[in-house]
Amino acid sequence: MKQVSLLLWVIIWCVAMPFVSEASDLSESFREGVIVVHSKTMAPLSSIGYNGEPKGIVIDVWRKWSEKTGVPVEFQLVQWDETLKRVRAGGNVIHGGLFKTPLRNEFLNYSVGYLAMKTSLVVLKDSPIKNMDEIAGRSIGVLKGGASEEYIHTHHPQAKIVPFNTVLDSARALADRKVEAVFMDYPTIMYMGGSLGAVGDFVPLEFVDPRLLHAAVAKGNDKLLELVNEGFGAITKSELQYIYDHWFVPPAEDESNWVLIFVLVCAGFLIGLVILYFGLPLPQKWR
């Protein structure tokens, strides 16, 4: 009986050992940490704060990922096209979040998606452009090396593509009428418009169907991709929702209640001043 038990234990050990070894190797390979690259000027997704620290929804998602995996993360926020070069070079470098495109498919492997985003054509409110069908021959600002540039080049080749290094540069160009429209991720272009005090002049015309933001590694870097997906799998929906709610502006209808409250408070204050100024008698129940 003891011999049978011993034999059974040996069989189980032999079957399980390769998987234990593989998991140990995976953890050991990244014990020193990984590098996550993203844009330094793509708020609210990622940017560099006044104190020099990285901030944004992508940054917070990766901090949560680090918490779940125990793997340290070093953030490198640079120009967008530089992020692609660094990931493509290989090593323990991960792109923090981007869209899948045919061109990127040639040199990247993607993680599971973790954030749905819309891309929009944005014009000034007095623009004669009414939809995407009217951008032929028009100057359209896009992010250099971004999915928006590839999309316009593929679907609207007659448009005059004007690439910018940052979303802020493109927003400024639109506000200054140096381009006739921009085609960008909706949250980032409107955020930058707000930072310029021009968000009221920016009008989104058309939205491309929402696409998922994915992390990405150099093609063939399977162990790193496995680690990335393992970490994302440990993050709960409620944890992701908490991060989203912290960064994304609530819908306009949610703000209307605060406007109503503000108006009512101001009206009550003015009525009180009138009563005090003219010496009008207060109702009995208020005395």
C-alpha positions in Angstrom: 0.0 0.0 0.0 2.8 2.3 0.9 4.5 1.5 -2.4 1.3 2.4 -4.3 1.0 5.7 -2.4 4.7 6.5 -3.1 4.3 5.7 -6.8 1.2 7.8 -7.0 3.0 10.7 -5.4 5.9 10.4 -7.9 3.5 10.4 -10.8 1.8 13.5 -9.5 5.1 15.2 -8.9 6.4 14.4 -12.4 3.2 15.8 -14.0 3.0 18.9 -11.9 6.7 19.8 -11.8 7.0 21.3 -15.4 4.1 23.7 -14.6 5.6 24.7 -11.3 8.9 25.2 -12.9 7.4 27.3 -15.7 5.5 29.5 -13.2 8.8 30.0 -11.2 10.7 30.8 -14.3 8.1 33.4 -15.3 8.2 35.1 -12.0 12.0 35.0 -11.9 12.3 36.5 -15.3 10.5 39.7 -14.3 11.6 39.9 -10.6 13.4 43.1 -11.4 10.3 44.7 -12.9 9.0 45.8 -16.3 8.9 49.0 -18.2 5.5 50.5 -19.3 5.7 53.1 -22.0 3.0 55.5 -23.0 2.5 59.1 -24.2 3.6 62.0 -22.0 0.9 64.3 -23.4 -2.3 62.3 -23.7 -4.4 63.3 -20.7 -6.6 61.9 -19.2 -5.0 58.7 -20.4 -1.4 59.5 -19.5 0.6 62.7 -18.9 3.3 64.1 -16.6 2.0 66.0 -13.6 3.4 69.3 -12.3 5.5 67.3 -9.8 7.0 65.3 -12.6 5.1 62.2 -11.7 3.1 60.2 -14.3 -0.6 60.3 -14.0 -3.8 59.2 -15.8 -6.1 56.3 -16.3 -3.5 54.2 -18.0 -1.1 54.9 -15.2 -3.6 53.9 -12.5 -4.5 50.7 -14.3 -0.9 49.7 -14.4 -0.3 50.5 -10.8 -3.2 48.2 -10.0 -1.7 45.6 -12.2 1.6 45.9 -10.3 -0.2 45.5 -7.1 -1.9 42.3 -8.3 1.3 40.7 -9.8 3.9 42.0 -7.3 6.0 43.0 -10.3 7.5 46.5 -10.1 6.6 48.9 -13.0 8.8 51.7 -14.3 6.9 54.3 -16.4 8.5 55.9 -19.4 6.3 58.6 -20.9 7.6 59.9 -24.2 6.4 61.1 -27.6 3.8 58.7 -29.1 5.9 57.4 -32.0 8.8 56.8 -29.6 6.6 54.5 -27.5 6.2 52.1 -30.5 9.9 52.1 -31.2 10.7 51.1 -27.6 8.3 48.3 -27.5 9.4 47.0 -30.9 13.0 46.9 -29.6 11.9 44.1 -27.2 13.0 43.3 -23.7 10.8 43.8 -20.7 9.0 46.7 -22.3 5.2 46.9 -22.5 3.0 49.4 -24.3 0.5 50.7 -21.7 -2.4 50.9 -24.1 -3.2 51.3 -27.8 -5.5 50.2 -30.6 -4.9 47.2 -32.9 -4.1 48.2 -36.5 -2.9 46.2 -39.5 0.5 48.0 -39.4 1.0 47.3 -35.7 0.0 43.7 -36.1 3.2 43.1 -38.0 5.4 43.7 -34.9 3.2 43.6 -31.8 1.3 41.0 -29.8 -1.6 42.3 -27.8 -3.1 41.6 -24.4 -6.7 41.3 -23.6 -8.6 44.6 -24.1 -9.2 46.7 -21.0 -10.8 50.0 -22.1 -13.3 50.8 -24.8 -12.8 54.2 -26.4 -14.3 56.2 -29.3 -12.4 58.2 -32.0 -14.1 61.3 -33.4 -13.8 63.9 -36.1 -13.8 67.2 -34.3 -14.3 70.6 -35.9 -14.9 74.2 -34.8 -18.6 75.1 -34.3 -18.6 77.4 -37.3 -17.0 74.8 -39.6 -18.6 74.1 -43.0 -17.6 70.4 -42.6 -20.7 68.3 -41.6 -19.5 64.7 -41.7 -16.6 62.5 -42.7 -17.6 62.4 -46.3 -16.7 66.1 -46.6 -13.0 65.9 -45.6 -11.6 65.2 -49.0 -9.0 68.0 -49.7 -9.3 69.3 -46.1 -6.5 69.5 -43.6 -7.1 66.9 -40.9 -4.9 66.8 -37.8 -3.9 63.4 -36.5 -1.5 62.0 -34.0 1.8 61.1 -35.7 2.2 57.3 -35.7 -1.2 56.8 -34.1 -4.2 54.7 -35.2 -6.0 57.9 -36.3 -3.4 58.6 -38.9 -3.6 55.0 -40.3 -7.4 55.2 -40.3 -7.6 58.5 -42.3 -4.8 57.3 -44.7 -6.8 54.0 -45.4 -10.4 55.2 -45.4 -10.1 58.9 -46.6 -6.9 59.0 -48.8 -8.1 62.3 -50.4 -7.8 64.2 -47.1 -4.7 66.2 -46.3 -3.2 64.5 -43.3 -1.3 66.8 -40.9 0.5 64.8 -38.3 1.3 66.2 -34.8 3.6 64.9 -32.1 1.0 65.5 -29.3 -2.7 65.8 -28.9 -2.2 69.2 -27.4 -0.4 70.4 -30.5 -3.3 69.2 -32.6 -5.9 70.8 -30.3 -4.0 74.1 -30.5 -3.8 73.9 -34.3 -7.6 73.4 -34.5 -8.3 76.3 -32.1 -5.9 78.6 -34.1 -7.6 77.4 -37.4 -4.3 76.0 -38.7 -6.2 72.8 -39.6 -9.8 72.4 -40.5 -10.5 69.3 -38.3 -8.8 66.8 -36.1 -9.4 63.0 -35.9 -8.5 61.9 -32.4 -9.5 59.8 -29.4 -12.6 61.7 -28.2 -11.7 62.0 -24.4 -8.2 63.2 -25.1 -9.0 65.9 -27.7 -11.8 67.3 -25.7 -9.7 67.3 -22.5 -7.0 69.2 -24.4 -9.6 71.6 -25.8 -10.7 72.3 -22.3 -7.1 73.0 -21.2 -7.0 75.7 -23.9 -10.3 77.2 -22.9 -11.7 76.2 -26.3 -13.8 73.1 -25.5 -17.0 75.1 -26.2 -15.8 75.7 -29.7 -14.9 72.0 -30.4 -17.8 70.0 -32.0 -17.6 66.2 -32.5 -19.2 65.3 -35.8 -18.8 61.5 -36.2 -17.7 58.7 -34.0 -15.9 55.6 -35.1 -17.3 52.5 -33.4 -15.7 52.0 -30.0 -12.4 50.1 -30.0 -10.6 48.3 -27.2 -7.4 49.6 -25.8 -4.8 46.8 -25.4 -1.4 46.5 -23.8 1.2 45.2 -26.3 4.6 43.6 -26.3 7.1 42.9 -29.1 6.0 40.0 -31.4 7.2 36.7 -30.0 7.6 37.9 -26.4 5.2 35.2 -25.2 6.3 35.1 -21.5 5.9 38.8 -21.0 2.5 38.7 -22.7 1.4 35.8 -20.4 2.4 37.9 -17.4 0.5 40.9 -18.7 -2.7 38.9 -19.2 -2.3 37.2 -15.8 -2.2 40.6 -14.1 -5.2 41.9 -16.0 -7.1 38.8 -15.1 -6.6 39.6 -11.4 -8.1 43.1 -11.7 -11.8 43.1 -10.9 -14.5 45.0 -12.9 -15.3 47.1 -9.9 -11.6 48.1 -9.5 -11.5 49.1 -13.2 -14.7 51.0 -12.8 -13.4 52.9 -9.8 -10.4 54.0 -11.9 -12.5 55.0 -14.9 -14.9 57.1 -12.7 -12.0 58.9 -11.1 -10.8 60.2 -14.5 -13.7 60.4 -16.9 -16.0 63.4 -16.7 -19.6 62.4 -15.8 -22.4 62.9 -18.4 -23.9 66.3 -18.7 -27.2 65.2 -17.3 -25.6 64.3 -14.0 -24.2 67.8 -13.8 -27.6 69.5 -14.4 -28.7 68.7 -10.8 -25.8 70.7 -9.4 -26.7 73.6 -11.7 -30.3 73.5 -10.5 -29.2 73.4 -6.8 -26.8 76.4 -7.4 -29.6 78.4 -9.0 -32.0 77.7 -6.2 -29.4 78.6 -3.5 -28.6 81.9 -5.3 -32.3 82.7 -5.6 -32.9 82.1 -1.9 -30.0 84.2 -1.0 -31.2 87.1 -3.2 -34.7 86.9 -1.7 -33.2 87.0 1.8 -31.3 90.2 0.9 -34.5 91.8 -0.5 -36.4 91.1 2.7 -33.6 92.5 4.9 -33.1 95.6 2.8 -36.8 96.6 2.6 -37.6 95.5 6.1 -40.4 93.2 5.0 -42.0 91.1 7.8 -41.0 87.5 8.0 -43.7 84.8 8.0 -44.8 83.9 11.6 -43.2 80.4 11.4 -39.8 81.9 10.6 -39.8 84.3 13.6 
